[in-house]
């Protein structure tokens, strides 16, 4: 049931990103917000794909290393979302923009959405990786030595 809720949550995020992309591109002409909304939809798609693949993998044939790819990609998008938020905040402050759908501040929201979805992908993939390694009797590939 939890995996189904994860998939539904991700589909809602994908829909919001696609709608945001369409609205900011066509109605407001804010291509920056449109592009980052589209990237947010893509990261939400990664979340849906990771959750859906675990849900459909009844026989546990997915390799635990598959989730390491998701973890790597999610790490890149966490960094990208952080950079987008900081960059567009600085741009908005330097240009003294107001809060409008055509300004830079709305891009901060989409940077946060990328950051949020990437964290969801990162944490769920780490959890799935750990579960699959425990099922195989293997230790996780990525280990931190204290």
C-alpha positions as CSV (number, residue, x, y, z in Angstrom):
1,X,0.0,0.0,0.0
2,X,2.9,2.4,0.8
3,X,4.4,1.8,-2.6
4,X,1.1,2.6,-4.3
5,X,0.9,5.9,-2.3
6,X,4.5,6.7,-3.4
7,X,3.6,6.2,-7.0
8,X,0.4,8.3,-6.7
9,X,2.4,11.0,-5.0
10,X,5.0,11.0,-7.8
11,X,2.4,11.1,-10.5
12,X,0.9,14.2,-8.8
13,X,4.3,15.8,-8.8
14,X,4.9,14.9,-12.4
15,X,1.5,16.4,-13.4
16,X,2.3,19.6,-11.4
17,X,5.7,19.9,-13.2
18,X,4.2,19.4,-16.6
19,X,1.4,21.8,-16.0
20,X,3.8,24.4,-14.6
21,X,6.0,24.0,-17.6
22,X,3.1,24.5,-20.0
23,X,1.7,27.5,-18.1
24,X,5.0,29.4,-17.6
25,X,6.0,28.8,-21.2
26,X,2.8,29.7,-22.9
27,X,1.0,32.2,-20.6
28,X,3.8,34.0,-18.9
29,X,6.7,33.6,-21.3
30,X,9.0,32.7,-18.4
31,X,11.2,30.1,-20.0
32,X,13.5,29.7,-17.0
33,X,10.5,28.7,-14.8
34,X,9.2,26.5,-17.6
35,X,12.5,24.6,-18.0
36,X,13.0,24.0,-14.3
37,X,9.3,22.9,-13.9
38,X,10.0,20.4,-16.7
39,X,13.1,19.2,-14.9
40,X,11.1,18.9,-11.7
41,X,8.6,16.7,-13.6
42,X,11.5,14.5,-14.8
43,X,12.8,14.0,-11.3
44,X,9.3,13.1,-10.1
45,X,9.2,10.6,-12.9
46,X,12.4,9.1,-11.5
47,X,10.7,8.7,-8.2
48,X,7.7,7.1,-9.8
49,X,9.9,4.7,-11.8
50,X,11.9,3.6,-8.8
51,X,8.8,3.0,-6.7
52,X,6.9,1.3,-9.6
53,X,9.8,-1.0,-10.4
54,X,10.0,-2.2,-6.8
55,X,6.2,-2.6,-6.7
56,X,6.2,-4.7,-9.9
57,X,9.3,-6.7,-8.9
58,X,7.5,-9.6,-7.2
59,X,10.3,-12.1,-7.8
60,X,13.0,-9.7,-6.7
61,X,15.0,-9.8,-9.9
62,X,16.2,-6.2,-9.8
63,X,19.9,-5.9,-8.9
64,X,20.7,-3.8,-5.8
65,X,23.2,-1.9,-8.0
66,X,20.4,-0.6,-10.1
67,X,19.4,1.6,-7.1
68,X,23.0,3.0,-6.9
69,X,22.3,4.6,-10.3
70,X,19.2,6.3,-8.9
71,X,21.2,7.4,-5.9
72,X,23.9,9.0,-8.1
73,X,21.4,10.8,-10.3
74,X,19.4,12.0,-7.3
75,X,22.6,13.4,-5.8
76,X,23.2,15.4,-9.0
77,X,19.7,16.8,-8.9
78,X,19.9,17.6,-5.2
79,X,22.9,19.7,-6.0
80,X,21.2,21.2,-9.1
81,X,18.1,22.2,-7.1
82,X,20.2,23.8,-4.4
83,X,22.2,25.8,-7.0
84,X,19.0,26.9,-8.8
85,X,17.5,28.2,-5.5
86,X,20.6,30.1,-4.5
87,X,21.3,31.5,-8.0
88,X,17.8,32.8,-8.7
89,X,17.5,34.2,-5.3
90,X,20.6,36.2,-5.9
91,X,19.4,37.3,-9.4
92,X,16.1,38.4,-7.9
93,X,17.8,40.4,-5.1
94,X,20.4,42.0,-7.4
95,X,17.7,43.1,-9.9
96,X,15.3,44.1,-7.1
97,X,12.4,42.2,-8.7
98,X,8.9,42.0,-7.4
99,X,6.9,38.8,-6.9
100,X,5.5,38.2,-10.3
101,X,5.1,35.0,-12.5
102,X,7.6,36.5,-15.0
103,X,10.3,37.1,-12.4
104,X,13.1,35.1,-11.0
105,X,11.5,34.3,-7.6
106,X,9.1,31.8,-9.1
107,X,12.1,29.8,-10.3
108,X,13.2,29.3,-6.7
109,X,10.0,27.4,-6.1
110,X,10.8,25.0,-9.0
111,X,14.4,24.7,-7.7
112,X,12.9,23.6,-4.4
113,X,10.7,21.1,-6.1
114,X,13.7,19.6,-7.9
115,X,15.5,19.5,-4.5
116,X,12.5,17.9,-2.8
117,X,11.9,15.2,-5.5
118,X,15.6,14.4,-5.7
119,X,15.7,13.9,-1.9
120,X,12.7,11.6,-2.2
121,X,14.5,9.6,-4.9
122,X,17.7,9.5,-2.9
123,X,16.1,8.3,0.3
124,X,13.7,5.8,-1.3
125,X,16.5,4.4,-3.4
126,X,18.8,4.0,-0.4
127,X,16.0,2.2,1.4
128,X,15.3,-0.1,-1.6
129,X,19.0,-0.7,-2.1
130,X,19.4,-1.8,1.6
131,X,16.3,-4.0,1.4
132,X,17.5,-5.8,-1.7
133,X,21.0,-6.3,-0.3
134,X,19.5,-7.8,2.9
135,X,17.4,-10.1,0.8
136,X,20.4,-11.3,-1.2
137,X,22.4,-11.7,2.0
138,X,25.0,-9.2,0.7
139,X,26.3,-6.2,2.5
140,X,25.5,-2.9,0.9
141,X,28.0,-1.9,-1.7
142,X,28.4,1.6,-0.3
143,X,29.7,1.5,3.3
144,X,30.9,4.2,5.5
145,X,33.7,3.3,7.9
146,X,33.9,5.2,11.1
